[in-house]
Amino acid sequence: MSLRPITVDAALLVTLNHFASESHDPAVAYTGLTPDQYVALSLSTPRFEATLASAALRVEGREADARLNWEAYVQREQEAARLAHEAIPKTALLADADAIHRIGHQLGLCGECTDQLVSGVVLTLSLGYPYRLADQRHLSLTDLLAQVTTEELTELLRHAAHSARGRTEEAAATLRRMQRAAR
């Protein structure tokens, strides 16, 4: 990437501080990880690598390259999530379009809106995959997606719908409710 060592050092510090800050989120404690374990686990994830590369490019003043680097990472993650979603058994809730649309309809969402939100929900679940609960660490992403329950999907869709509509207070309340229920 043709970056100066001092740039990489500065970007590494910013990135480590970012992940260290994230490590104190109550959701991390819910996974059974200590803040140090979370940061150590994060070091081996594609998200850490993409965050570091984008930060280094921004430090160098290469904003467009940083944005393109991050977008490439997101596209890779979306493709991995899509493939995992397609691989789940047809008996799983996330493979049943009719059941998903019924849940969306109960939330006041049209079928197309629900489909768009479900792909975002799947991506969100896949991004959290490295930080899953201790009793789920042996599961593949496909297995994890196959275990999503009706209640979980309802809350995830509700949160995504609130976020998409810019209703941040309701989205935050839904997120808090999901985190409390998970404990």
C-alpha positions in Angstrom: 0.0 0.0 0.0 3.1 2.2 0.0 2.7 3.5 3.5 5.3 5.0 5.7 6.2 3.1 8.9 5.2 6.1 11.0 1.8 6.1 9.3 1.3 2.4 10.0 2.3 2.9 13.7 -0.2 5.8 14.1 -3.0 3.8 12.4 -2.3 0.8 14.5 -2.6 2.9 17.7 -5.9 4.4 16.5 -7.3 0.9 15.5 -6.2 -0.7 18.8 -7.8 2.1 20.7 -11.0 1.7 18.7 -11.2 -2.1 19.4 -10.2 -1.5 23.1 -13.1 1.0 23.4 -15.5 -1.6 21.8 -14.3 -4.2 24.2 -16.1 -2.5 27.1 -19.5 -2.7 25.4 -21.9 -4.8 27.5 -22.5 -7.0 24.5 -18.9 -8.2 24.7 -19.3 -9.2 28.3 -22.4 -11.1 27.3 -20.3 -13.3 24.9 -18.2 -14.3 27.9 -15.1 -12.5 26.7 -13.0 -10.2 28.8 -12.0 -6.9 27.1 -8.5 -8.3 26.6 -9.8 -11.5 25.1 -12.1 -9.4 22.8 -9.1 -7.3 21.5 -6.9 -10.4 21.1 -9.6 -12.2 19.2 -10.3 -9.1 17.1 -6.6 -9.0 15.9 -7.2 -12.0 13.7 -10.4 -10.8 12.1 -10.8 -9.4 8.6 -12.6 -6.4 10.2 -9.5 -5.5 12.2 -7.3 -5.7 9.1 -9.8 -3.6 7.0 -10.1 -1.0 9.8 -6.3 -0.8 10.2 -5.7 -0.4 6.4 -8.4 2.2 6.1 -7.1 4.1 9.1 -3.6 4.1 7.6 -4.8 5.3 4.3 -6.7 8.2 6.0 -3.6 9.1 8.0 -1.7 9.4 4.7 -4.5 11.7 3.4 -5.7 9.1 0.9 -9.4 9.3 1.8 -10.7 7.9 -1.5 -8.4 4.8 -1.1 -9.5 4.4 2.5 -13.2 4.5 1.4 -12.6 2.0 -1.4 -10.7 -0.3 0.9 -13.5 -0.3 3.4 -16.1 -0.8 0.7 -14.2 -3.8 -0.6 -14.1 -5.3 2.8 -17.9 -4.8 3.2 -18.5 -6.4 -0.2 -16.5 -9.4 0.8 -18.4 -9.7 4.1 -21.8 -9.3 2.3 -20.8 -12.1 -0.1 -19.7 -14.4 2.7 -23.0 -13.7 4.5 -25.0 -14.3 1.4 -23.3 -17.6 0.7 -23.8 -18.8 4.4 -27.5 -17.7 4.2 -28.0 -19.7 1.0 -26.4 -22.7 2.5 -28.7 -23.0 5.5 -31.2 -25.9 5.5 -34.6 -25.2 4.0 -36.2 -26.0 7.3 -34.5 -23.0 9.0 -36.4 -19.9 9.7 -34.0 -17.7 7.7 -34.6 -20.0 4.6 -38.4 -19.7 4.8 -39.4 -16.5 2.8 -43.1 -16.9 3.8 -42.3 -17.0 7.5 -40.0 -14.1 7.2 -42.6 -12.1 5.3 -45.2 -12.9 8.0 -42.9 -11.5 10.6 -42.3 -8.5 8.5 -46.0 -8.0 7.9 -46.6 -8.2 11.7 -44.1 -5.3 12.0 -45.9 -3.3 9.3 -43.2 -4.0 6.6 -43.9 -4.7 3.0 -42.4 -7.9 1.5 -39.7 -6.0 -0.5 -38.7 -4.0 2.6 -38.5 -7.1 4.7 -36.3 -8.8 2.1 -33.9 -5.8 2.1 -33.8 -5.7 5.9 -33.2 -9.5 6.2 -30.1 -9.3 4.1 -28.9 -6.6 6.4 -29.8 -8.7 9.5 -27.8 -11.6 8.0 -24.8 -9.4 7.4 -25.1 -8.0 11.0 -25.2 -11.6 12.3 -22.2 -12.6 10.2 -20.2 -9.5 11.4 -20.8 -10.6 15.0 -19.9 -14.2 14.2 -16.3 -14.1 15.5 -17.6 -12.8 18.8 -20.3 -15.5 19.4 -21.2 -17.0 22.8 -18.8 -19.7 24.2 -21.3 -22.5 23.6 -21.7 -21.4 20.0 -18.0 -21.0 19.1 -17.9 -24.5 17.5 -20.7 -23.5 15.0 -20.1 -22.4 11.5 -21.8 -19.2 10.3 -24.3 -21.3 8.4 -25.1 -23.3 11.5 -25.5 -20.1 13.5 -27.8 -18.5 11.0 -29.9 -21.7 11.0 -30.5 -21.3 14.7 -32.1 -17.9 14.5 -35.5 -18.1 16.3 -38.7 -16.3 15.4 -38.4 -14.1 18.5 -34.8 -13.2 17.6 -35.6 -12.4 14.0 -38.6 -10.3 15.0 -36.4 -8.2 17.3 -33.6 -8.0 14.7 -36.1 -6.9 12.0 -37.7 -4.4 14.4 -34.3 -2.9 15.1 -33.3 -2.8 11.5 -36.6 -1.1 10.5 -36.2 1.5 13.2 -32.7 2.2 12.1 -33.7 2.4 8.4 -36.4 4.9 9.3 -33.9 7.0 11.3 -35.8 6.3 14.5 -32.7 6.1 16.7 -34.4 6.2 20.0 -36.7 3.2 19.2 -33.7 1.4 17.6 -31.6 1.9 20.7 -34.5 0.7 22.9 -34.9 -2.4 20.8 -31.2 -3.1 21.0 -31.2 -2.7 24.8 -34.2 -5.1 25.0 -32.4 -7.7 22.9 -29.3 -7.4 25.0 -31.3 -7.8 28.2 -33.2 -10.8 26.8 -29.9 -12.5 25.8 -28.5 -12.3 29.3 
